Amino acid sequence: DTSDAGYLGGVQRQFNRTRGFSDANHRDSVFDEQRGRDDAMIFGEHLGQPPGYGGYWDAGMRLVDNDLRSLLNNRLGNPSASLAGLDASGAGGFPASLGVTHANSHDSDFAAQKEWQHAFYLTREGMGLIYSDGYNKAETLGESGGAFPRHANTQYLGQFGDPRIPNILKIHNDFARGIQDGRWADGDYLAFERRDNRNPDGSTRTGIAADEITMVMMMNDNTAAGQARGLSTSFPGNAYLYQYAEGPNGSNMTGFYKYANELGGVIVPAGGYFVFSYRTPETSDLWSRPITFYQNGEEVQNIAVTRKDGRDGDKSFNPLGLPNRGFDAGVTPPVSTYRTFVPVVKGGSPVSIVARADGSAENILLKLDGGVNLNGTTRLGVDPAFRDNPPGLRTDVFLGYEQPSFRDRQHPEKFAAQLVVRNKLGSGGAETYIKTIGGGVTVNPGPDAGNDYNKYDGNVAEWVYHDPTGTVGGPAGTTGVGGAQLVEGASDIVIWAKSNSVGAGFKAFVYYTVDGTFPEGAGGIGRGTTKVAELNYRHKQSADDWWGSVSIPKPPAG
């Protein structure tokens, strides 16, 4: 394990020199994917014994698990074959610590129920790969029996409306860690769970399985009928779980909730699979992006980046479903192409990173590259590399992540409308008013039934009303009453809005732009070129609250 002789040893020595690692063991993390990565992951291809496998493993490489792939190609979808025993770790092929599983490869394009195999390999204990030619299909190579490399035809980015591989990769990253414990396996059906009993420093504990379980996988290789089994798992019976596995339309692999004690009655669709776990925090509905970069107090600019599928790929390539594909209105994007926007961080100024999640989040960690020191602090006495979770001293779950400072929590933000039924949570698609200086106002209406009224138990306004051509109500003689809700003065603009009686602690803001784009923002923070003006509580009209803005600087006429 300490030898750096030979080709593999030289690779490992160079890997350590390049990255500043100093551990003497060149092979430990090759054969333990749960360990923090401090060695180069090397694997090779063995086409069958003889010679034996042992010499390759001893030299420090894993081997592609052709044995398991061949077994599944003979059993999946075969009514006379069985999945018995395949719920156990390493069953049907190499031990989880020695193999690399795959559905197809450059040598063979056949895979029985390929998507099922991908899901199996990337949720079970061990290391899996997905072979792709990038949808750049090779031509026939003489005497090779066909194209070489073989055509993958694998929708690895979600091409052709098939989200299964991006979905299973996210499931793998979020939940597939720790030990594998088989729960069921018979002719058509298998189920297993994953449990992680590691502490952040890599030590293990003897705990309660219900505290360690990360997910349960349920698979059905019967392509003609759904299957259910009376299995039990380590989840507490009252655990409220979400089904994460996705499939193309018509697959019946869609999200839904079940209590853990109901899993025995869940019917897994024909040729499909389900993955259940606790619901994880997600992007806040108030923000279009979960991470924002700032320099000098301003959000950094973005650059448009064109992404293109391979020449033989998806002609309608846009797996993220981005509106208008990021091209200007009226421009037809080239085939196989879409555009997205990437933030540009420039040298010379400190960078602030703001991350946002929905209200279920307890904590957020950030990672830049392999673990750049983002926050200028160290774990006292633990972190010689000046990282909160340095390589070799933390498990792969925490490796390289930094602890940002907590800033605040906010409740959902409701946006005003001329008709309060059009009030919407979040600025995206909310009612937007377009004011021409020296002229009139047009309205881009919000959704016809966007208002959920009192869904949040008094933590959000029930309704918010603004009509720029309407008047401000309230007691006679009170400042602003009887005037317009949008006042264009000589040098400024004042805006009014009304809400139900919300009480102390509430805030109101106007988000506006002067460049013709629609404003976006939340929590008193604008995005992009959006500016913000706070509205202050002014007075009551019966039980309702009127709010008025501080003056907004007036742009030039037109």
C-alpha positions in Angstrom: 0.0 0.0 0.0 3.0 2.3 0.4 4.8 1.4 -2.8 4.9 3.9 -5.6 6.6 1.5 -8.0 5.3 0.8 -11.4 2.7 2.6 -13.5 0.0 2.6 -10.9 2.4 3.7 -8.1 3.7 6.5 -10.3 0.1 7.7 -10.9 -0.6 7.8 -7.2 2.7 9.6 -6.4 1.9 12.3 -9.0 -1.7 12.6 -7.7 -0.3 13.3 -4.2 2.3 15.8 -5.4 -0.2 17.7 -7.6 -2.7 18.0 -4.8 -0.5 18.4 -1.8 -1.6 15.1 -0.1 1.0 13.5 2.1 -0.6 10.2 3.2 1.7 7.2 2.7 -1.1 4.8 1.7 -1.6 4.9 -2.0 -4.6 2.5 -2.2 -6.9 2.8 0.8 -9.4 5.2 -0.8 -9.3 3.3 -4.1 -11.1 0.4 -2.4 -13.3 2.4 -0.1 -15.5 5.0 -1.9 -16.9 6.1 1.5 -13.5 7.4 2.5 -12.4 10.9 1.7 -10.6 10.8 -1.7 -6.9 11.1 -1.2 -5.8 8.7 -4.0 -6.5 8.6 -7.7 -9.4 6.3 -8.5 -8.0 3.7 -11.0 -9.9 0.9 -12.6 -9.2 -1.5 -15.5 -11.0 -3.9 -17.8 -10.5 -7.7 -17.4 -12.2 -9.8 -20.1 -12.3 -13.0 -18.1 -10.1 -15.5 -16.4 -7.3 -16.6 -16.8 -5.3 -14.8 -15.6 -6.9 -14.3 -12.2 -8.3 -11.0 -10.9 -6.2 -10.9 -7.7 -3.0 -9.5 -9.3 -4.9 -6.4 -10.6 -6.5 -5.7 -7.3 -3.2 -6.1 -5.5 -1.6 -3.6 -7.8 -4.1 -1.0 -6.8 -6.9 -1.0 -9.4 -10.6 -1.9 -9.3 -12.0 -4.0 -12.2 -15.0 -3.4 -14.4 -17.7 -5.8 -13.1 -18.5 -7.8 -16.3 -19.6 -10.7 -14.2 -22.6 -8.8 -12.6 -23.5 -7.2 -16.0 -23.6 -10.6 -17.7 -25.7 -12.0 -14.9 -28.3 -9.2 -15.1 -28.4 -9.3 -18.9 -29.5 -12.9 -18.6 -32.0 -12.4 -15.7 -33.7 -9.0 -16.2 -37.0 -9.3 -18.0 -36.6 -13.1 -18.1 -39.8 -14.7 -16.6 -37.9 -17.9 -15.8 -35.0 -16.1 -14.0 -34.9 -14.8 -10.5 -33.5 -11.8 -8.6 -33.1 -13.8 -5.4 -30.1 -12.8 -3.4 -29.3 -9.7 -5.4 -30.4 -7.4 -2.6 -27.2 -8.1 -0.8 -24.0 -6.0 -1.1 -21.8 -7.2 -3.9 -24.2 -10.0 -4.9 -23.8 -11.4 -8.4 -20.4 -10.0 -9.1 -17.3 -8.5 -7.4 -17.4 -7.2 -3.8 -18.5 -3.6 -3.6 -15.0 -2.5 -2.7 -13.3 -4.1 -5.8 -15.6 -3.6 -8.8 -16.9 -0.8 -11.0 -20.4 -1.6 -12.3 -21.7 -0.6 -15.7 -24.6 -1.3 -18.0 -22.9 -1.0 -21.4 -19.5 0.0 -22.7 -17.3 0.9 -25.6 -17.2 -2.9 -26.4 -20.8 -3.8 -25.9 -24.0 -1.8 -26.5 -26.4 -4.4 -25.2 -28.0 -3.9 -21.8 -31.2 -5.6 -20.7 -33.3 -2.9 -19.1 -30.5 -0.4 -19.2 -32.1 2.3 -17.1 -33.0 -0.3 -14.4 -29.4 -1.3 -14.4 -28.2 2.3 -14.0 -30.5 2.8 -11.0 -29.4 -0.5 -9.4 -25.6 0.2 -9.8 -25.8 3.8 -8.6 -27.9 3.1 -5.5 -26.3 -0.1 -4.2 -23.1 -0.2 -2.2 -20.0 0.2 -4.5 -19.0 2.4 -7.4 -20.9 2.6 -10.7 -20.3 4.4 -14.0 -22.4 5.5 -17.0 -20.8 5.0 -20.4 -21.5 7.6 -23.0 -20.1 8.6 -26.4 -21.6 12.1 -26.0 -24.1 11.4 -28.8 -21.2 11.6 -31.3 -21.7 8.1 -32.8 -18.7 6.3 -34.3 -18.9 4.8 -37.7 -18.3 1.1 -38.4 -14.8 -0.1 -37.7 -13.7 -3.0 -40.0 -13.6 -6.4 -38.3 -14.9 -5.0 -35.0 -18.4 -6.3 -35.6 -20.0 -2.8 -35.8 -19.3 0.7 -34.6 -16.4 1.3 -32.4 -16.7 2.7 -29.8 -20.1 1.2 -29.5 -23.1 3.7 -29.7 -24.2 4.5 -26.1 -27.7 5.9 -26.8 -27.7 7.0 -23.2 -29.6 10.1 -22.2 -27.0 11.1 -19.6 -28.1 14.8 -19.6 -31.8 14.1 -19.7 -32.0 14.2 -23.5 -35.2 13.4 -25.4 -37.4 14.1 -22.4 -35.9 11.3 -20.3 -34.9 12.6 -16.8 -33.8 9.2 -15.4 -30.0 9.5 -15.4 -29.8 13.0 -14.0 -32.4 12.0 -11.4 -30.6 8.8 -10.3 -27.3 10.7 -10.1 -28.8 13.2 -7.7 -30.3 10.4 -5.7 -26.8 8.8 -5.6 -25.2 12.0 -4.4 -27.9 12.7 -1.8 -28.7 9.3 -0.3 -26.6 6.3 -1.6 -23.9 6.0 1.1 -23.0 3.7 4.0 -23.8 0.0 4.2 -26.3 -1.8 2.1 -28.9 -4.0 3.9 -31.1 -6.3 1.8 -34.8 -6.2 2.6 -36.4 -8.4 -0.1 -35.4 -10.4 -3.2 -37.5 -12.9 -5.3 -38.3 -13.7 -8.9 -39.3 -10.2 -10.0 -38.7 -7.8 -7.1 -35.9 -6.6 -4.9 -35.5 -4.0 -2.2 -32.6 -2.8 -0.1 -31.8 0.1 2.2 -28.7 2.2 2.7 -27.5 3.2 6.2 -24.7 5.5 7.2 -23.3 5.1 10.7 -20.2 7.3 10.3 -19.3 10.3 12.3 -18.1 13.4 10.4 -14.4 12.4 11.2 -14.9 9.0 9.7 -15.2 7.0 12.9 -18.2 4.7 13.2 -20.7 4.3 15.9 -23.0 1.6 17.1 -26.3 3.2 16.8 -29.9 2.7 16.0 -30.7 1.8 12.4 -33.6 4.2 12.4 -31.1 7.1 13.0 -28.8 5.9 10.2 -31.0 5.0 7.3 -30.7 7.3 4.3 -32.9 5.6 1.7 -34.8 2.5 0.6 -34.7 1.3 -3.1 -37.6 -0.9 -4.4 -37.1 -2.4 -7.9 -39.4 -4.4 -10.2 -38.0 -6.2 -13.3 -41.4 -7.5 -14.4 -42.0 -5.5 -17.6 -45.6 -6.5 -17.8 -47.1 -5.7 -14.4 -46.5 -3.7 -11.3 -45.3 -5.4 -8.1 -45.7 -4.9 -4.4 -44.2 -6.8 -1.4 -44.8 -6.7 2.3 -41.3 -5.4 3.2 -40.3 -3.5 6.2 -37.5 -1.0 6.6 -35.4 0.7 9.3 -37.4 3.9 8.9 -39.7 4.6 11.9 -43.2 3.6 11.0 -44.4 7.2 11.1 -41.6 8.6 9.0 -43.1 10.7 6.2 -41.2 9.8 3.1 -41.0 11.1 -0.5 -40.6 9.0 -3.6 -37.7 10.5 -5.6 -37.3 8.4 -8.7 -38.4 10.0 -11.9 -39.2 8.6 -15.3 -40.4 9.8 -18.7 -44.1 10.6 -19.1 -46.2 7.5 -18.8 -43.7 5.6 -16.6 -45.7 6.1 -13.4 -42.3 7.1 -11.7 -43.5 10.4 -10.2 -43.2 12.0 -6.8 -45.6 11.2 -4.0 -45.5 10.8 -0.2 -46.0 7.6 2.0 -45.5 6.8 5.6 -42.8 4.2 6.2 -45.4 1.7 7.5 -47.2 1.9 4.1 -44.3 0.9 1.9 -45.3 -2.7 1.9 -48.3 -1.8 -0.1 -46.6 0.4 -2.7 -46.8 -1.0 -6.2 -43.6 -0.5 -8.1 -44.4 0.1 -11.8 -43.5 -2.5 -14.5 -39.8 -2.4 -15.2 -39.4 0.5 -12.8 -38.1 1.5 -9.4 -38.9 3.7 -6.5 -36.6 5.4 -4.0 -38.0 6.7 -0.7 -36.3 9.0 1.8 -37.0 12.1 3.9 -37.7 15.2 1.8 -34.5 17.3 1.5 -34.4 21.1 1.5 -34.9 22.7 -1.9 -34.5 26.0 -3.7 -36.6 28.8 -2.2 -39.6 29.7 -4.3 -38.7 33.3 -3.8 -35.4 33.1 -5.7 -34.7 31.8 -9.2 -31.2 30.7 -8.2 -30.1 29.2 -4.9 -26.6 30.7 -5.0 -25.7 34.3 -5.8 -22.3 35.9 -6.1 -21.6 39.5 -5.0 -18.6 41.8 -5.4 -18.5 45.4 -4.0 -22.0 45.0 -2.7 -23.5 44.3 -6.1 -24.5 41.0 -7.7 -22.0 40.0 -10.3 -22.9 40.2 -14.0 -23.7 37.1 -16.0 -22.5 35.8 -19.3 -24.6 33.8 -21.7 -23.2 30.4 -22.4 -24.4 28.2 -25.3 -24.7 24.4 -24.5 -24.9 22.0 -27.4 -25.7 18.3 -27.5 -23.6 15.9 -29.6 -24.1 15.8 -33.4 -26.4 12.8 -33.2 -28.2 14.0 -30.1 -31.4 15.7 -29.1 -32.4 18.3 -31.7 -34.6 20.0 -29.1 -31.9 19.9 -26.5 -33.0 21.9 -23.5 -33.2 19.5 -20.5 -33.5 22.3 -18.0 -36.6 23.6 -19.7 -35.3 27.2 -19.7 -37.7 29.8 -21.1 -36.9 30.9 -24.7 -33.6 28.9 -24.2 -31.9 32.1 -23.2 -31.9 33.6 -26.8 -33.5 36.9 -27.6 -37.2 36.9 -28.3 -38.0 36.0 -31.9 -34.6 34.3 -32.4 -34.8 30.6 -33.3 -32.0 28.7 -31.5 -29.8 26.5 -33.6 -30.8 22.8 -33.3 -29.5 20.8 -30.4 -28.7 24.0 -28.6 -29.8 26.1 -25.6 -28.3 28.9 -23.6 -28.0 29.6 -19.9 -26.3 32.3 -17.9 -23.2 31.9 -15.7 -22.1 34.4 -13.1 -18.7 36.1 -13.8 -16.4 36.7 -10.8 -13.5 39.0 -11.5 -10.2 39.4 -9.7 -9.4 42.3 -7.5 -12.4 42.4 -5.2 -13.5 40.1 -2.3 -16.4 37.8 -3.2 -19.5 37.2 -1.1 -21.5 34.1 -1.7 -25.2 34.0 -0.6 -27.0 30.6 -0.6 -30.7 30.3 -0.1 -32.9 27.3 0.6 -36.5 26.7 1.5 -37.8 26.8 5.1 -37.0 23.2 5.8 -33.2 23.8 5.8 -31.4 23.6 9.1 -27.9 24.4 7.8 -26.1 25.1 4.5 -22.5 24.2 3.6 -20.6 25.5 0.6 -17.8 24.0 -1.4 -15.7 25.6 -4.1 -13.5 23.2 -6.1 -11.9 20.7 -3.8 -12.4 22.9 -0.7 -11.0 26.4 -1.1 -10.8 28.3 2.2 -13.9 30.4 1.7 -14.4 31.8 5.2 -10.9 32.5 6.6 -11.4 30.2 9.6 -10.2 26.8 10.5 -11.3 24.0 12.7 -9.0 24.6 15.7 -6.4 21.9 16.0 -7.9 19.8 13.2 -7.4 21.6 10.0 -3.7 21.8 8.8 -5.0 22.6 5.3 -7.0 25.6 6.5 -10.3 24.0 5.6 -13.3 23.3 7.7 -13.5 19.8 6.4 -10.0 18.9 5.0 -9.1 15.8 2.9 -8.2 12.8 4.9 -9.8 14.1 8.1 -13.4 14.1 7.2 -15.8 11.7 5.5 -16.7 12.1 1.9 -20.1 13.6 2.9 -18.4 16.7 4.4 -15.1 16.7 2.5 -14.0 20.2 1.4 -17.2 22.0 2.5 -17.1 25.3 4.4 -19.4 26.6 7.0 -20.9 30.0 6.1 -22.5 32.3 8.6 -26.3 32.3 9.0 -27.9 35.5 7.9 -31.6 35.4 8.3 -34.9 33.6 7.6 -37.8 35.1 5.8 -41.4 34.1 5.3 -42.8 33.8 1.7 -43.3 37.2 0.1 -46.6 38.1 -1.5 -46.7 40.4 -4.5 -49.4 43.1 -5.1 -52.0 43.2 -7.9 -54.9 45.3 -9.1 -57.1 42.3 -8.3 -56.0 40.5 -5.1 -56.9 37.1 -6.5 -53.8 37.7 -8.7 -51.4 38.1 -5.7 -48.5 35.6 -6.0 -45.8 34.3 -3.8 -42.4 35.1 -5.3 -41.5 37.7 -7.9 -41.3 35.3 -10.9 -44.5 35.8 -12.9 -45.9 38.3 -10.4 -48.0 41.2 -11.5 -45.7 43.9 -13.0 -46.4 47.5 -13.7 -44.8 49.3 -16.6 -44.7 53.1 -16.1 -43.6 55.4 -19.0 -42.2 58.7 -17.5 -44.4 61.5 -18.7 -47.0 58.9 -19.9 -49.3 56.2 -18.6 -49.0 52.8 -17.0 -49.6 49.3 -18.4 -50.1 46.2 -16.3 -48.7 42.7 -17.0 -51.2 40.7 -14.9 -50.3 38.1 -12.4 -51.8 34.6 -12.4 -55.6 34.5 -12.4 -55.8 32.5 -9.2 -52.4 33.0 -7.7 -53.4 34.0 -4.2 -53.4 31.4 -1.4 -54.7 34.0 1.1 -54.1 32.9 4.7 -52.1 29.7 4.0 -49.2 30.6 6.2 -51.1 31.2 9.5 -50.7 35.0 9.6 -47.0 35.0 8.7 -47.8 36.4 5.3 -50.2 39.0 4.3 -53.6 37.6 3.1 -53.7 40.1 0.2 -51.8 43.1 -1.2 -53.5 45.7 -3.4 -52.0 48.2 -5.8 -53.7 50.0 -8.6 -51.6 52.8 -10.0 -54.7 54.6 -11.4 -56.6 54.2 -8.1 -56.6 56.4 -5.1 -55.3 56.1 -1.6 -58.0 55.5 1.0 -58.2 56.4 4.7 -59.3 59.1 7.1 -59.8 62.5 5.4 -57.0 64.9 5.9 -54.4 62.1 6.3 -51.3 62.6 4.2 -51.7 61.0 0.8 -55.4 60.1 1.2 -57.4 60.9 -1.9 -54.3 61.0 -4.1 -53.1 58.5 -6.7 -51.4 55.2 -5.7 -48.6 56.1 -8.1 -47.6 59.8 -8.0 -45.1 61.1 -10.6 -43.7 64.2 -9.1 -41.2 66.7 -10.5 -38.2 64.7 -9.4 -39.4 61.6 -7.9 -42.1 58.8 -7.8 -44.1 57.7 -4.8 -46.0 54.4 -4.7 -48.7 53.3 -2.3 -50.1 49.8 -1.6 -52.7 48.4 0.8 -52.8 45.1 2.7 -55.0 43.4 5.3 -54.1 44.4 8.9 -50.8 42.5 9.4 -49.4 44.0 12.6 -45.8 44.7 13.7 -42.8 43.0 12.2 -44.0 43.1 8.5 -42.1 44.9 5.8 -43.1 46.0 2.3 -40.9 46.8 -0.7 -41.1 48.1 -4.3 -38.8 46.3 -6.7 -38.2 48.4 -9.8 -35.8 48.7 -12.8 -35.0 51.6 -15.1 -33.7 49.5 -18.1 -37.0 48.0 -19.3 -36.4 44.5 -17.8 -38.9 43.0 -15.3 -37.7 43.4 -11.7 -37.0 40.4 -9.6 -36.2 40.2 -5.9 -37.2 39.0 -2.4 -36.6 40.0 1.2 -35.7 43.6 0.2 -32.9 42.4 -2.1 -33.1 43.0 -5.8 -31.6 40.7 -8.4 -29.6 41.8 -11.4 -30.4 45.4 -12.3 -33.4 45.5 -9.9 -33.4 48.3 -7.4 -35.4 48.4 -4.1 -37.4 51.0 -2.3 -39.0 50.2 1.1 -42.6 51.1 1.7 -43.3 52.3 5.3 -46.6 51.8 7.2 -48.6 55.0 6.9 -52.2 54.7 8.3 -55.2 52.5 8.5 -58.4 52.4 6.5 -60.9 50.6 8.7 -59.0 47.4 9.5 -56.6 47.5 6.5 -53.1 48.9 6.3 -51.8 51.5 3.8 -48.1 51.6 3.0 -46.2 54.3 1.1 -42.8 54.4 -0.4 -40.0 56.8 0.2 -39.4 58.7 -2.9 -37.9 56.8 -5.9 -35.6 58.9 -8.2 -37.4 59.8 -11.4 -35.8 58.7 -14.7 -35.9 61.0 -17.7 -39.1 61.4 -19.7 -39.9 58.5 -22.0 
